[in-house]
Amino acid sequence: MTRPVTSRPPTVKEWRLNLYLSEHDPDTTARIVLDTGDNVLESHAEARRNPYDPDVPEIGDELAAGRALVAMGRRLLRAADGDIKAVGAADTEEDLSPLWLDRE
């Protein structure tokens, strides 16, 4: 495969993601802060243990963290969609909007 004459060397970027978990039985809260260098995005999520279930904190951590990561992914997709529209790029066939809810 040949490269185009105007090819650029690859760019490497580092984004920092911090995940904070807070446990107050029966609730676990996850907060994610993503610093892209240009923007900072946050997402939050919770998990609540059923009082009849055994106390296994790792499960609450996993649920809350997983939900916060999904929420962060939706925020990133919404930001990309807004940026695409802001630069006047042609709409793609792939509509990203079903991936998030209006209230997110």
C-alpha positions as CSV (number, residue, x, y, z in Angstrom):
1,M,0.0,0.0,0.0
2,T,1.4,3.4,-0.9
3,R,1.1,6.5,1.3
4,P,-0.1,9.8,0.0
5,V,2.6,12.3,-0.7
6,T,1.3,14.7,2.0
7,S,1.2,12.1,4.8
8,R,2.1,13.4,8.3
9,P,3.8,11.5,11.0
10,P,1.5,10.1,13.6
11,T,0.6,12.4,16.5
12,V,0.5,10.9,20.0
13,K,-1.7,12.5,22.6
14,E,-2.3,11.6,26.3
15,W,-5.6,12.1,28.0
16,R,-5.8,11.8,31.7
17,L,-8.8,10.1,33.3
18,N,-9.4,10.0,37.0
19,L,-12.0,7.8,38.5
20,Y,-13.1,8.4,42.1
21,L,-15.3,5.9,44.0
22,S,-17.2,6.8,47.1
23,E,-19.0,4.2,49.2
24,H,-21.7,4.9,51.6
25,D,-23.5,1.6,52.1
26,P,-25.7,0.8,50.3
27,D,-24.7,3.4,47.7
28,T,-21.6,3.6,45.6
29,T,-20.9,6.8,43.6
30,A,-18.4,7.1,40.7
31,R,-17.1,10.3,39.4
32,I,-14.9,10.5,36.3
33,V,-12.8,13.5,35.3
34,L,-11.3,13.4,31.8
35,D,-8.7,16.0,30.9
36,T,-7.9,16.1,27.2
37,G,-5.5,19.0,27.5
38,D,-8.1,21.1,25.6
39,N,-11.2,20.3,27.6
40,V,-12.2,18.8,30.9
41,L,-15.3,16.5,31.0
42,E,-17.0,15.0,34.0
43,S,-19.5,12.2,34.4
44,H,-21.2,10.7,37.5
45,A,-23.0,7.5,38.2
46,E,-24.3,5.5,41.1
47,A,-25.0,1.9,42.2
48,R,-27.2,0.9,45.0
49,R,-27.1,-2.5,46.7
50,N,-30.3,-4.3,47.4
51,P,-30.6,-4.6,51.1
52,Y,-31.3,-8.4,50.7
53,D,-28.1,-8.9,48.7
54,P,-24.7,-9.8,50.4
55,D,-22.4,-6.8,51.0
56,V,-19.7,-7.1,48.2
57,P,-18.3,-3.6,47.7
58,E,-16.4,-4.6,44.5
59,I,-19.8,-5.2,42.8
60,G,-20.9,-1.6,43.6
61,D,-17.6,-0.3,42.5
62,E,-17.8,-2.1,39.1
63,L,-21.4,-1.1,38.5
64,A,-20.9,2.6,39.4
65,A,-17.6,2.8,37.5
66,G,-19.0,1.0,34.4
67,R,-22.0,3.3,34.4
68,A,-19.8,6.4,34.7
69,L,-17.6,5.2,31.9
70,V,-20.6,4.7,29.6
71,A,-21.8,8.2,30.5
72,M,-18.4,9.6,29.7
73,G,-18.4,7.8,26.3
74,R,-21.8,9.4,25.6
75,R,-20.5,12.9,26.5
76,L,-17.5,12.4,24.2
77,L,-19.8,11.3,21.3
78,R,-22.0,14.3,22.0
79,A,-19.0,16.6,22.0
80,A,-17.7,15.2,18.7
81,D,-21.2,15.5,17.1
82,G,-21.3,19.2,18.2
83,D,-17.8,19.8,16.9
84,I,-18.7,18.1,13.5
85,K,-21.7,20.4,13.2
86,A,-19.7,23.5,14.3
87,V,-17.1,23.1,11.6
88,G,-19.8,22.7,9.0
89,A,-18.8,19.1,8.0
90,A,-21.2,17.1,6.0
91,D,-23.5,14.9,8.0
92,T,-22.4,11.3,8.1
93,E,-24.8,8.5,7.5
94,E,-24.2,7.5,11.1
95,D,-26.4,9.4,13.5
96,L,-24.7,9.6,16.9
97,S,-27.7,11.1,18.7
98,P,-29.5,7.8,19.7
99,L,-26.5,7.0,21.8
100,W,-27.5,9.6,24.5
101,L,-30.6,11.0,26.1
102,D,-31.5,14.6,26.0
103,R,-31.1,14.9,29.8
104,E,-27.5,13.7,29.7
